[in-house]
Amino acid sequence: MLNIVHDNLPHGNVWFPQKVYEVAFSFRHNKPLPFFFHLYDNLTFHTSADGLDSFIYPIVMADPYIQCRLLVMNSNPFGFWSYVSDSVIQGLREKRGWIIIDLYSEPITQRDFIPLIEALSDSSQFPNDRILLNITSPHFTDNKQVFCHPSFLEMGCYVQQIQKSYGPCLCSCGFDPECHYPRKRFLLLNNHMDYPVAQVFAKYAKTHPTSFLDSSNDTYGSTESSSTFVHMPQALYENDFNVVLEGYVDNDEIEYPFITEKTYRNFRGKKPFILMGNRYSYKVLLSLGYKTFHPLINESFDTYETRDRCKVVLNELENLRTKTDAQWDSFLRECEPIVEHNYNNLLSRIKQTKAWLEGLKDL
């Protein structure tokens, strides 16, 4: 059993998360919660930490670029601790609880992260040593207060299937039980084609309409406006292979690979894929225990600069597109052990997260 303290209900602790009812609300518990709590059956909720031997004070941070400022100035009269109740602060000082802040949706830059960690290193006024950060990339986990456990981006597609039995699916997965798609070889996987690299792939897909099912009609520089996207997971089932166009590919502000649900949904759906993401994205996936498809696919592009990486990915796509049906059948059979491993690794990482949360009671 885990004791969860909420002192700001019906809102989330400290911040009212942006789009909380889309990505940070658990219908199983009828509470705003970080995603890694959504699968828990044994949570008990309290409005105070008084009298609790152990507790977790969960916080969702959807927009780290903005919200991290409160943590950097956490001792300020209007900083982070001014929003936390006295009972929680006292419980933290007595080492009875932890604050877990889930940076779950957007990336945080090194420029913002360094002063945040420096601020948390000072516990002279408030129990900053009892704050743990869960972040979407292992890039920052060399700090003892930082972890990279599955949350919305990684486990969201898995949790959302379970959420439907507890309440309406208000997430952006676009599920429509009446929707059907023609069978295609490839799915171009991205919600918006609104940056230059994506435009290149959208053009390639449009050139081969018999092979590709597009995930969006919104393309960079387009004069037409459309909000028509394919529905998940139906579109995922009607193809053999996914072409993933990750976010922030053209953004030099993010100093590390930022991997989103566009990639992770392939593990839940047991689909082979090729990833046009940030440099070293494949390296990050391997560090998290997932497998990729080398040598079935030439993945050497992971170390290349963006322009060269784009060229190699398109070349690999052309090699895949021109395979015969017999060659495709053989290729997909060889991919099966990899996609099974990735699905099981996702479940294993979720299980490890539960063990981590349970273990906090003894620290």
C-alpha positions as CSV (number, residue, x, y, z in Angstrom):
1,M,0.0,0.0,0.0
2,L,1.2,3.5,-0.9
3,N,0.0,6.6,1.0
4,I,-0.5,9.5,-1.5
5,V,-0.9,13.0,-0.1
6,H,-2.9,15.5,-2.1
7,D,-3.3,18.9,-0.4
8,N,-4.7,20.8,-3.4
9,L,-7.6,18.6,-4.6
10,P,-9.4,18.6,-7.0
11,H,-6.3,20.0,-8.7
12,G,-2.8,18.5,-8.8
13,N,-0.3,19.2,-6.1
14,V,1.5,22.6,-6.4
15,W,0.6,23.1,-10.1
16,F,-2.6,22.6,-12.0
17,P,-1.1,20.7,-14.9
18,Q,-1.8,21.8,-18.4
19,K,-4.3,19.4,-20.1
20,V,-4.4,17.5,-16.8
21,Y,-7.5,15.5,-17.9
22,E,-5.8,14.4,-21.0
23,V,-2.5,13.0,-19.7
24,A,-2.3,13.3,-16.0
25,F,-5.6,12.1,-14.7
26,S,-6.2,8.6,-13.5
27,F,-9.8,7.4,-14.0
28,R,-9.1,4.4,-11.9
29,H,-8.4,6.6,-8.9
30,N,-10.4,9.7,-10.0
31,K,-7.4,11.8,-9.1
32,P,-4.7,13.8,-11.0
33,L,-1.6,11.5,-10.8
34,P,1.7,10.9,-12.6
35,F,1.3,8.1,-15.1
36,F,3.4,5.6,-13.2
37,F,0.7,5.5,-10.5
38,H,-2.2,4.8,-12.9
39,L,-1.7,1.0,-12.8
40,Y,-1.7,0.8,-8.9
41,D,-4.6,-0.8,-7.1
42,N,-3.2,-0.2,-3.6
43,L,-3.1,3.6,-3.3
44,T,-4.7,5.4,-0.3
45,F,-5.3,9.1,-0.5
46,H,-4.8,11.7,2.3
47,T,-5.1,15.5,2.5
48,S,-2.5,15.7,5.2
49,A,0.8,13.9,6.0
50,D,0.0,14.0,9.7
51,G,0.1,10.5,11.3
52,L,1.5,8.8,8.3
53,D,4.6,6.5,8.6
54,S,5.4,6.9,5.0
55,F,3.9,8.9,2.1
56,I,4.5,10.2,-1.4
57,Y,3.6,13.7,-2.5
58,P,3.2,13.4,-6.3
59,I,3.6,16.3,-8.7
60,V,3.2,16.4,-12.5
61,M,5.3,19.0,-14.3
62,A,4.1,19.2,-17.9
63,D,6.0,22.2,-19.0
64,P,9.5,22.2,-17.3
65,Y,10.7,25.2,-19.3
66,I,8.1,27.3,-17.3
67,Q,7.5,25.4,-14.1
68,C,11.1,24.7,-13.2
69,R,11.5,28.3,-12.2
70,L,9.5,27.7,-9.1
71,L,11.9,25.0,-8.1
72,V,15.0,27.0,-8.9
73,M,13.7,29.7,-6.5
74,N,12.1,27.2,-4.2
75,S,13.0,29.2,-1.0
76,N,11.5,32.4,-2.3
77,P,8.3,33.6,-0.5
78,F,6.4,32.8,-3.8
79,G,8.6,29.8,-4.7
80,F,7.8,26.1,-4.7
81,W,7.6,25.5,-1.0
82,S,5.1,28.2,-0.5
83,Y,2.6,25.9,-2.3
84,V,3.2,22.9,-0.1
85,S,1.3,22.4,3.1
86,D,3.0,22.5,6.5
87,S,2.1,18.9,7.3
88,V,4.0,17.7,4.2
89,I,7.0,19.8,4.9
90,Q,7.2,18.5,8.4
91,G,6.8,14.9,7.3
92,L,9.6,15.4,4.8
93,R,11.9,16.9,7.5
94,E,11.1,13.8,9.6
95,K,12.1,11.6,6.7
96,R,8.7,10.1,6.5
97,G,7.9,10.9,2.9
98,W,9.1,11.9,-0.6
99,I,8.1,14.4,-3.2
100,I,8.2,12.9,-6.7
101,I,8.0,15.4,-9.5
102,D,7.3,13.8,-12.9
103,L,8.7,15.9,-15.8
104,Y,6.5,13.9,-18.2
105,S,5.6,15.7,-21.4
106,E,8.1,18.2,-22.7
107,P,12.0,18.3,-22.5
108,I,14.1,20.4,-20.2
109,T,17.3,21.9,-21.4
110,Q,20.7,21.6,-19.7
111,R,20.6,25.4,-19.2
112,D,17.5,25.1,-17.1
113,F,18.3,21.8,-15.4
114,I,21.7,22.7,-13.9
115,P,20.3,25.6,-11.7
116,L,17.4,23.4,-10.7
117,I,19.8,20.7,-9.4
118,E,21.9,23.4,-7.7
119,A,18.8,24.7,-5.9
120,L,17.8,21.2,-4.7
121,S,21.3,20.7,-3.2
122,D,20.6,23.3,-0.5
123,S,18.4,21.9,2.3
124,S,19.3,24.5,4.9
125,Q,15.7,26.1,4.8
126,F,13.5,23.4,3.3
127,P,13.8,19.6,2.8
128,N,15.0,19.8,-0.9
129,D,16.9,16.5,-0.3
130,R,13.4,14.7,-0.2
131,I,12.6,15.8,-3.8
132,L,13.0,13.2,-6.5
133,L,12.7,14.0,-10.2
134,N,11.5,11.6,-12.8
135,I,12.6,12.7,-16.3
136,T,11.9,11.4,-19.8
137,S,15.6,10.8,-20.7
138,P,18.4,9.0,-18.9
139,H,20.6,12.0,-19.9
140,F,20.4,13.6,-16.4
141,T,20.3,10.4,-14.2
142,D,23.9,10.7,-13.0
143,N,22.4,12.8,-10.2
144,K,21.1,10.8,-7.2
145,Q,17.8,12.7,-7.1
146,V,17.0,12.0,-10.8
147,F,15.4,8.9,-12.3
148,C,14.2,7.8,-15.7
149,H,11.2,5.5,-15.1
150,P,8.4,5.0,-17.6
151,S,5.8,7.8,-17.5
152,F,3.3,9.3,-20.0
153,L,5.5,9.2,-23.1
154,E,6.8,5.6,-22.6
155,M,3.9,3.8,-21.0
156,G,1.1,6.0,-22.0
157,C,-0.2,3.8,-24.8
158,Y,-0.2,0.8,-22.5
159,V,-2.0,2.6,-19.7
160,Q,-4.6,4.2,-22.0
161,Q,-5.9,0.8,-23.0
162,I,-6.6,0.1,-19.4
163,Q,-8.0,3.5,-18.6
164,K,-10.9,2.9,-21.0
165,S,-12.4,0.4,-18.6
166,Y,-12.6,3.1,-15.9
167,G,-13.7,6.1,-17.8
168,P,-13.8,7.9,-21.2
169,C,-10.6,8.1,-23.1
170,L,-9.8,11.8,-23.1
171,C,-6.3,11.4,-24.3
172,S,-5.1,12.4,-27.8
173,C,-4.8,8.8,-29.0
174,G,-7.7,9.5,-31.3
175,F,-9.4,6.1,-30.8
176,D,-12.5,5.6,-32.9
177,P,-14.0,2.0,-32.9
178,E,-15.9,2.8,-36.1
179,C,-12.8,3.8,-38.0
180,H,-11.1,1.5,-40.5
181,Y,-8.2,2.0,-42.9
182,P,-6.9,0.3,-46.0
183,R,-4.0,-2.0,-45.6
184,K,-0.7,-0.2,-46.3
185,R,2.9,-1.2,-45.9
186,F,4.0,1.9,-44.0
187,L,2.6,4.3,-41.5
188,L,4.2,7.8,-41.3
189,L,3.9,8.3,-37.6
190,N,3.6,11.8,-36.2
191,N,0.7,14.0,-35.1
192,H,2.0,17.1,-37.0
193,M,4.3,17.4,-40.0
194,D,5.1,21.0,-38.9
195,Y,8.9,21.2,-39.3
196,P,11.3,21.0,-42.3
197,V,12.6,17.4,-41.8
198,A,9.0,16.1,-41.5
199,Q,8.1,17.9,-44.8
200,V,10.8,15.8,-46.6
201,F,9.2,12.6,-45.3
202,A,5.7,13.8,-46.0
203,K,6.7,14.5,-49.6
204,Y,8.2,11.0,-49.9
205,A,5.1,9.4,-48.5
206,K,2.9,11.4,-50.9
207,T,5.0,10.2,-53.8
208,H,4.2,6.6,-52.9
209,P,0.6,6.7,-51.8
210,T,0.1,2.9,-52.3
211,S,2.7,2.2,-49.7
212,F,2.1,4.9,-47.1
213,L,-0.7,5.7,-44.7
214,D,-0.1,9.3,-43.4
215,S,-0.7,10.1,-39.8
216,S,-1.4,13.8,-40.5
217,N,-2.4,16.2,-43.3
218,D,-0.7,19.1,-41.6
219,T,2.7,19.8,-43.3
220,Y,5.3,22.4,-42.8
221,G,4.7,25.4,-45.1
222,S,1.3,24.1,-46.2
223,T,-1.4,26.7,-47.1
224,E,-4.1,24.2,-46.3
225,S,-5.2,23.7,-42.7
226,S,-6.5,20.3,-41.6
227,S,-7.1,18.7,-38.2
228,T,-7.8,15.2,-39.6
229,F,-5.4,12.7,-38.2
230,V,-5.5,8.9,-38.3
231,H,-6.9,7.1,-35.2
232,M,-4.7,5.0,-33.0
233,P,-4.4,2.2,-32.5
234,Q,-6.4,1.2,-35.5
235,A,-4.0,2.7,-38.0
236,L,-1.1,0.9,-36.2
237,Y,-2.9,-2.4,-36.9
238,E,-3.3,-1.7,-40.6
239,N,0.4,-1.5,-41.5
240,D,3.5,-3.6,-41.3
241,F,6.2,-1.0,-40.5
242,N,6.3,2.5,-38.9
243,V,8.3,5.5,-40.0
244,V,8.7,7.5,-36.8
245,L,9.3,11.3,-37.1
246,E,10.2,12.5,-33.6
247,G,9.8,16.0,-32.3
248,Y,12.6,18.5,-31.8
249,V,14.7,17.0,-34.7
250,D,15.4,20.5,-36.0
251,N,15.8,22.1,-32.6
252,D,19.3,22.8,-31.4
253,E,18.2,23.8,-28.0
254,I,17.7,20.2,-26.8
255,E,21.2,18.8,-26.1
256,Y,20.0,15.1,-25.8
257,P,17.7,12.7,-27.6
258,F,14.1,13.4,-26.7
259,I,12.0,10.3,-27.3
260,T,8.2,10.5,-27.2
261,E,5.1,8.3,-27.5
262,K,5.6,8.3,-31.3
263,T,8.5,5.8,-30.8
264,Y,7.3,4.0,-27.6
265,R,3.8,3.1,-29.1
266,N,5.7,0.7,-31.4
267,F,6.7,-1.3,-28.4
268,R,3.1,-1.5,-27.1
269,G,1.9,-2.4,-30.6
270,K,4.7,-4.9,-31.3
271,K,5.7,-3.1,-34.6
272,P,9.0,-2.8,-36.3
273,F,10.1,0.8,-37.1
274,I,12.7,3.2,-38.3
275,L,13.3,6.3,-36.3
276,M,14.1,9.7,-37.7
277,G,14.8,11.4,-34.3
278,N,17.5,13.3,-32.6
279,R,21.1,12.1,-32.9
280,Y,21.9,9.1,-30.7
281,S,18.2,8.2,-30.2
282,Y,18.9,4.6,-30.9
283,K,21.7,4.7,-28.3
284,V,19.2,5.9,-25.7
285,L,16.7,3.1,-26.5
286,L,19.4,0.5,-26.1
287,S,20.4,2.0,-22.8
288,L,16.8,1.5,-21.6
289,G,17.0,-2.2,-22.5
290,Y,15.1,-2.0,-25.8
291,K,16.4,-3.6,-29.0
292,T,16.5,-2.1,-32.5
293,F,16.6,-3.7,-35.9
294,H,20.2,-3.7,-36.9
295,P,21.5,-5.5,-39.1
296,L,18.0,-6.0,-40.7
297,I,18.1,-2.2,-41.1
298,N,21.3,-0.1,-41.4
299,E,21.1,2.1,-38.3
300,S,24.5,3.6,-38.6
301,F,22.7,6.9,-39.3
302,D,22.2,7.3,-35.5
303,T,25.6,9.0,-35.2
304,Y,25.2,11.3,-38.2
305,E,24.3,15.0,-38.4
306,T,20.6,15.8,-39.2
307,R,21.0,16.3,-43.0
308,D,23.0,13.1,-43.5
309,R,20.8,11.1,-41.1
310,C,17.8,12.1,-43.1
311,K,19.4,10.9,-46.4
312,V,20.3,7.5,-45.0
313,V,16.8,7.0,-43.4
314,L,15.2,7.8,-46.8
315,N,17.6,5.4,-48.5
316,E,16.7,2.6,-46.0
317,L,13.0,3.3,-46.6
318,E,13.5,3.0,-50.4
319,N,15.2,-0.4,-49.8
320,L,12.3,-1.6,-47.7
321,R,9.7,-0.2,-50.0
322,T,11.1,-2.1,-53.0
323,K,11.2,-5.5,-51.3
324,T,9.1,-8.2,-52.8
325,D,6.2,-9.7,-50.8
326,A,8.3,-12.8,-50.1
327,Q,11.2,-10.6,-48.9
328,W,8.8,-8.7,-46.7
329,D,7.4,-11.9,-45.1
330,S,10.9,-13.0,-44.3
331,F,11.9,-9.5,-43.0
332,L,8.9,-9.4,-40.7
333,R,9.5,-12.9,-39.4
334,E,13.1,-11.9,-38.4
335,C,11.6,-8.8,-36.6
336,E,9.3,-10.8,-34.5
337,P,11.8,-11.7,-31.7
338,I,12.8,-8.0,-31.5
339,V,9.3,-6.7,-31.2
340,E,8.4,-9.3,-28.6
341,H,11.5,-8.4,-26.6
342,N,10.6,-4.7,-26.7
343,Y,7.1,-5.4,-25.5
344,N,8.4,-7.5,-22.6
345,N,11.0,-4.9,-21.8
346,L,8.3,-2.2,-21.5
347,L,6.4,-4.4,-19.0
348,S,9.7,-5.1,-17.1
349,R,10.4,-1.4,-16.8
350,I,6.9,-0.7,-15.5
351,K,7.4,-3.5,-13.0
352,Q,10.7,-2.0,-11.9
353,T,9.0,1.3,-11.4
354,K,6.5,-0.2,-9.1
355,A,9.4,-1.8,-7.1
356,W,11.1,1.6,-6.9
357,L,8.0,3.3,-5.5
358,E,7.5,0.6,-3.0
359,G,11.1,0.8,-1.9
360,L,10.8,4.5,-1.1
361,K,9.0,3.6,2.1
362,D,12.2,2.1,3.5
363,L,14.5,5.0,2.6
